[in-house]
Amino acid sequence: MERYAQCRDAEQITKVQDEWLAGLEREWAESRMPGEEGDEWAGGNPNRQHKIDDYEEEEVENENDEENEDDEEEREDEQADTLKNRH
């Protein structure tokens, strides 16, 4: 706020704002870069990352399960048709 208070016009305010935002973006980018070994918080919250990874794996497993169920239903239908044709 002190920096804004020193501004005399809108142009200076915009310049201070742009500098502040650039600094925030730089800090954010640096916080996402791999840091020192052992810094578990480098790159974000490790708990959230695992939850996302687990969710994606679970989604793939569910898709595979659904495909297997569809294949099994098709086989059962084919067997039922075969039995009907025999009688």
C-alpha positions as CSV (number, residue, x, y, z in Angstrom):
1,M,0.0,0.0,0.0
2,E,2.9,2.3,0.7
3,R,4.0,2.0,-2.9
4,Y,0.5,2.9,-4.1
5,A,0.4,5.9,-1.8
6,Q,3.5,7.3,-3.4
7,C,1.9,7.3,-6.9
8,R,0.8,10.6,-8.3
9,D,-1.4,9.4,-11.2
10,A,-3.1,6.4,-12.8
11,E,-0.1,5.6,-15.0
12,Q,2.2,5.2,-11.9
13,I,-0.5,3.1,-10.2
14,T,-0.7,0.8,-13.2
15,K,3.1,0.5,-13.3
16,V,3.3,-0.4,-9.5
17,Q,0.4,-2.9,-10.1
18,D,2.2,-4.5,-13.1
19,E,5.4,-4.8,-11.1
20,W,3.6,-6.4,-8.2
21,L,1.8,-8.9,-10.4
22,A,5.0,-9.8,-12.2
23,G,6.7,-10.5,-8.9
24,L,3.8,-12.7,-7.8
25,E,3.9,-14.7,-11.0
26,R,7.7,-15.1,-10.7
27,E,7.3,-16.3,-7.1
28,W,4.6,-18.8,-8.1
29,A,6.6,-20.2,-11.0
30,E,9.7,-20.5,-8.7
31,S,7.6,-22.3,-6.1
32,R,6.6,-24.9,-8.7
33,M,10.2,-25.6,-9.8
34,P,12.0,-28.7,-8.4
35,G,13.8,-27.5,-5.3
36,E,16.2,-29.0,-2.9
37,E,16.0,-32.7,-2.3
38,G,13.8,-33.3,0.7
39,D,11.6,-30.3,0.1
40,E,8.3,-32.1,0.0
41,W,6.3,-28.9,-0.6
42,A,8.2,-28.0,-3.8
43,G,5.8,-28.1,-6.7
44,G,2.7,-27.8,-4.6
45,N,0.8,-29.8,-2.0
46,P,2.0,-33.4,-2.3
47,N,-1.2,-34.7,-0.8
48,R,-3.3,-33.1,-3.6
49,Q,-1.0,-34.5,-6.3
50,H,-1.5,-38.0,-5.0
51,K,-5.2,-37.6,-4.8
52,I,-5.3,-36.5,-8.4
53,D,-3.0,-39.4,-9.5
54,D,-5.2,-41.9,-7.6
55,Y,-8.3,-40.5,-9.1
56,E,-6.9,-40.8,-12.7
57,E,-5.8,-44.4,-12.0
58,E,-9.2,-45.2,-10.5
59,E,-10.9,-43.7,-13.6
60,V,-8.8,-45.9,-15.9
61,E,-9.6,-49.0,-13.8
62,N,-13.3,-48.2,-13.9
63,E,-13.1,-47.8,-17.7
64,N,-11.4,-51.2,-18.0
65,D,-13.9,-52.8,-15.7
66,E,-16.8,-51.5,-17.8
67,E,-15.1,-52.8,-21.0
68,N,-14.6,-56.2,-19.4
69,E,-18.3,-56.2,-18.3
70,D,-19.4,-55.3,-21.8
71,D,-17.3,-58.1,-23.3
72,E,-18.6,-60.6,-20.7
73,E,-22.2,-59.6,-21.5
74,E,-21.6,-60.0,-25.3
75,R,-20.2,-63.5,-24.7
76,E,-23.2,-64.4,-22.5
77,D,-25.6,-63.2,-25.2
78,E,-23.8,-65.2,-27.8
79,Q,-24.0,-68.3,-25.7
80,A,-27.7,-67.7,-25.1
81,D,-28.2,-67.3,-28.8
82,T,-26.3,-70.5,-29.5
83,L,-28.4,-72.5,-27.0
84,K,-31.6,-71.1,-28.5
85,N,-30.6,-72.1,-32.0
86,R,-29.9,-75.7,-30.8
87,H,-33.4,-76.2,-29.4
